Amino acid sequence: MKPVVRPAARGDILRQYQYYIFEGAYDAAGRFIDAVDISIAHLCGMPETGAPRISSNPILSGLRSWPVKGFEDIRIYYLIQNEEIRIVRVLHGRRDIQNILEND
Protein backbone atom coordinates (compact mmCIF):
# COMPACT_ATOMS: atom_id res chain seq x y z
CA MET A 1 0.00 0.00 0.00
CA LYS A 2 1.05 3.55 -0.66
CA PRO A 3 1.15 6.08 2.21
CA VAL A 4 -0.47 9.49 1.72
CA VAL A 5 0.31 11.95 4.51
CA ARG A 6 -2.27 14.74 4.82
CA PRO A 7 -1.02 18.29 5.46
CA ALA A 8 -2.42 18.28 9.02
CA ALA A 9 -0.43 15.11 9.81
CA ARG A 10 2.72 16.64 8.30
CA GLY A 11 2.18 19.64 10.56
CA ASP A 12 1.76 17.36 13.58
CA ILE A 13 5.04 15.59 12.79
CA LEU A 14 6.88 18.86 12.28
CA ARG A 15 5.52 20.35 15.53
CA GLN A 16 6.62 17.29 17.52
CA TYR A 17 10.06 17.40 15.91
CA GLN A 18 10.36 21.13 16.70
CA TYR A 19 9.31 20.48 20.29
CA TYR A 20 12.19 18.03 20.74
CA ILE A 21 14.62 20.51 19.15
CA PHE A 22 13.33 23.34 21.38
CA GLU A 23 13.83 21.13 24.44
CA GLY A 24 17.39 20.36 23.34
CA ALA A 25 16.55 16.70 22.72
CA TYR A 26 18.27 16.57 19.33
CA ASP A 27 18.75 12.80 19.41
CA ALA A 28 15.06 12.27 20.21
CA ALA A 29 14.08 14.60 17.35
CA GLY A 30 16.01 12.49 14.84
CA ARG A 31 14.77 9.23 16.32
CA PHE A 32 11.20 10.52 16.18
CA ILE A 33 11.34 11.23 12.44
CA ASP A 34 12.87 7.79 11.81
CA ALA A 35 10.25 6.15 14.04
CA VAL A 36 7.38 7.81 12.17
CA ASP A 37 8.80 6.52 8.87
CA ILE A 38 9.22 3.00 10.30
CA SER A 39 5.71 3.01 11.76
CA ILE A 40 4.14 4.18 8.50
CA ALA A 41 6.08 1.52 6.59
CA HIS A 42 4.74 -1.09 9.01
CA LEU A 43 1.18 0.11 8.38
CA CYS A 44 1.70 -0.08 4.62
CA GLY A 45 2.60 -3.75 4.99
CA MET A 46 -0.04 -4.60 7.59
CA PRO A 47 -2.71 -1.88 7.42
CA GLU A 48 -5.30 -3.58 9.61
CA THR A 49 -3.00 -3.93 12.63
CA GLY A 50 -4.10 -0.56 13.98
CA ALA A 51 -6.91 -0.37 16.51
CA PRO A 52 -10.23 0.76 14.97
CA ARG A 53 -11.88 3.86 16.44
CA ILE A 54 -15.54 4.72 16.62
CA SER A 55 -16.46 8.11 15.20
CA SER A 56 -19.73 9.95 14.70
CA ASN A 57 -18.18 11.69 11.69
CA PRO A 58 -18.92 9.57 8.58
CA ILE A 59 -15.77 10.89 6.89
CA LEU A 60 -13.75 9.18 9.62
CA SER A 61 -15.54 5.84 9.32
CA GLY A 62 -12.89 3.14 9.49
CA LEU A 63 -10.33 5.35 11.25
CA ARG A 64 -7.56 3.35 12.94
CA SER A 65 -4.63 4.26 15.17
CA TRP A 66 -1.14 2.87 15.67
CA PRO A 67 1.62 4.03 18.04
CA VAL A 68 4.83 5.55 16.72
CA LYS A 69 7.51 2.94 17.50
CA GLY A 70 9.51 4.05 20.56
CA PHE A 71 7.15 7.01 21.14
CA GLU A 72 4.04 5.07 22.15
CA ASP A 73 2.26 8.14 23.58
CA ILE A 74 2.12 9.48 20.03
CA ARG A 75 -0.26 7.72 17.67
CA ILE A 76 -0.76 7.73 13.93
CA TYR A 77 -4.43 8.08 12.94
CA TYR A 78 -5.13 6.70 9.48
CA LEU A 79 -7.70 5.44 7.02
CA ILE A 80 -7.38 2.57 4.59
CA GLN A 81 -8.75 3.67 1.21
CA ASN A 82 -8.32 1.54 -1.89
CA GLU A 83 -4.57 0.88 -2.10
CA GLU A 84 -3.60 3.82 0.13
CA ILE A 85 -2.94 4.41 3.79
CA ARG A 86 -4.14 7.98 4.39
CA ILE A 87 -2.36 9.43 7.42
CA VAL A 88 -4.93 11.80 8.90
CA ARG A 89 -3.12 13.00 12.06
CA VAL A 90 -0.14 12.15 14.28
CA LEU A 91 -1.09 13.15 17.84
CA HIS A 92 0.16 12.86 21.39
CA GLY A 93 -2.25 11.04 23.70
CA ARG A 94 -2.51 13.98 26.11
CA ARG A 95 -4.31 16.04 23.51
CA ASP A 96 -8.09 16.10 23.07
CA ILE A 97 -7.94 13.49 20.32
CA GLN A 98 -11.69 13.09 19.83
CA ASN A 99 -12.27 16.82 19.47
CA ILE A 100 -9.31 17.29 17.13
CA LEU A 101 -10.37 14.43 14.86
CA GLU A 102 -14.06 15.30 14.81
CA ASN A 103 -13.41 18.97 13.98
CA ASP A 104 -10.53 18.50 11.54
C-alpha positions, 0 to 999 in steps of 0.5 A: 500500500502507498502512504499518503500523509495529509497536510495536518499530519505533516504539521503534527510531525513537524511540531513534535520534531520542533518540540524536541529541538526546542527542548534540546533533545536533538537525538530524540528529534532524529529518532522521532522522524525515523520512528514515524517513517518505520511506523508508516512503513509497518502500516503499509505492509499490515494496514489492519494492525491498527486499533479501529476507532468509533467516530460519529463523523462519517468521513472518519468511518474506518479510522484506525490508530497505531503508536509511533515505535519508541514514542508510544504516547504518540499515535498515527491516525489513518484510514485505509482507502483503496490501495492507500494508507491515508495518514490523517493526524499524528497526535500525542495522547494527552491532547483532546484526540476526539475533538481534534479528529471530529473537527478536523 
